[in-house]
Amino acid sequence: MKRILLVLIIACLAGVIAAVAQEHKDREKNSHSLPRFVSLRADKVYARSGPGVRYPIEWVYTQKSAPVEVISEYEDWRRIRDWQGSESWIKAQMLTPKRYVKVVTLGENNLYAKDNYKSKIVAKIEDEVVGEVKKCPADNSFCLLQFGTYQGWMPRQSLFGIYPDEIVD
């Protein structure tokens, strides 16, 4: 009887360990998939021509939370592409997985109360303004965003920092 109980306990533990390991593996895969969008962690981020401090600084980004696309990785450096298409290397610690978008459609852009063009306009957002992604539902061409005290929906096509079919909950 003790032997059967011991075998059952070991089998249960093995199942739990396997499930935890798979969950960790899935999370790791999703957080490090390429390409992916991330955001700048600070108001001043140095972008270099190569993956290391010996490479010259090409850009200094000064807009905290601006989205960038990670397109390659080397040790603790990330090759990124910005909203203008420029590519450079940034230290991984200067990036955060928190999702933000940049408005890329020129001029004033409408922020809607609902996820359609017929709903009430809650604010006008200028191009190059950064907003936090609240959600981008499946099969929806709009994303719910937060710009300071304003929250509303904007079409994906006006944004850099979200893929066309990407779902953010």
C-alpha positions, -999 to 999 in steps of 0.1 A, spaced: 0 0 0 28 24 9 46 16 -23 14 24 -44 9 57 -25 46 66 -31 43 59 -68 12 80 -70 29 109 -52 59 107 -75 37 106 -106 17 137 -94 49 156 -86 64 147 -120 32 160 -137 33 192 -118 70 198 -125 64 191 -162 35 215 -164 55 243 -146 85 237 -169 62 239 -200 46 271 -188 80 286 -182 92 275 -216 61 290 -233 65 323 -214 102 324 -223 95 318 -259 68 345 -261 89 371 -243 119 365 -265 103 359 -299 117 379 -328 106 403 -340 87 419 -311 78 453 -299 91 468 -266 95 503 -253 123 526 -242 128 525 -204 143 560 -199 142 596 -212 178 592 -225 187 560 -243 219 556 -263 217 537 -296 250 523 -310 262 511 -343 270 476 -329 264 454 -298 288 469 -273 301 501 -257 331 502 -281 308 510 -310 300 547 -316 267 562 -305 244 568 -335 213 581 -318 202 594 -285 165 586 -280 148 612 -257 112 600 -255 106 576 -227 81 548 -235 86 552 -273 80 518 -290 108 501 -309 109 467 -326 135 442 -315 148 424 -347 179 407 -334 197 398 -301 233 394 -291 241 387 -255 226 416 -235 222 439 -266 192 442 -288 191 454 -324 161 476 -328 142 493 -355 124 526 -347 93 542 -361 113 559 -388 130 526 -399 164 534 -384 183 504 -370 208 504 -341 218 485 -310 205 492 -274 215 476 -241 187 453 -231 183 469 -197 172 501 -214 141 484 -228 109 473 -212 83 448 -224 55 472 -214 35 481 -246 33 516 -260 25 529 -295 35 560 -313 10 578 -335 25 579 -370 -3 594 -391 6 630 -397 -15 658 -381 -43 654 -356 -57 619 -351 -91 611 -336 -93 591 -304 -128 575 -304 -150 565 -275 -157 531 -291 -139 509 -317 -155 525 -348 -153 557 -368 -189 566 -361 -185 569 -323 -179 601 -304 -144 616 -306 -129 620 -271 -97 637 -281 -74 648 -309 -39 632 -307 -10 648 -326 14 626 -346 45 613 -327 27 612 -294 32 580 -274 3 562 -257 0 531 -236 -17 500 -251 -46 488 -230 -59 462 -254 -60 453 -291 -87 427 -295 -87 399 -321 -104 407 -355 -105 444 -347 -88 472 -366 -88 494 -335 -68 494 -302 -78 508 -268 -51 533 -258 -43 557 -229 -28 591 -236 -24 609 -203 -59 613 -189 -76 604 -222 -85 568 -230 -101 558 -263 -98 538 -295 -76 545 -325 -71 525 -357 -41 503 -358 -30 517 -392 -22 550 -374 1 533 -349 37 521 -347 42 495 -320 16 469 -327 14 443 -355 -16 443 -378 -31 410 -364 -15 411 -329 -38 406 -299 -31 424 -267 -53 417 -237 
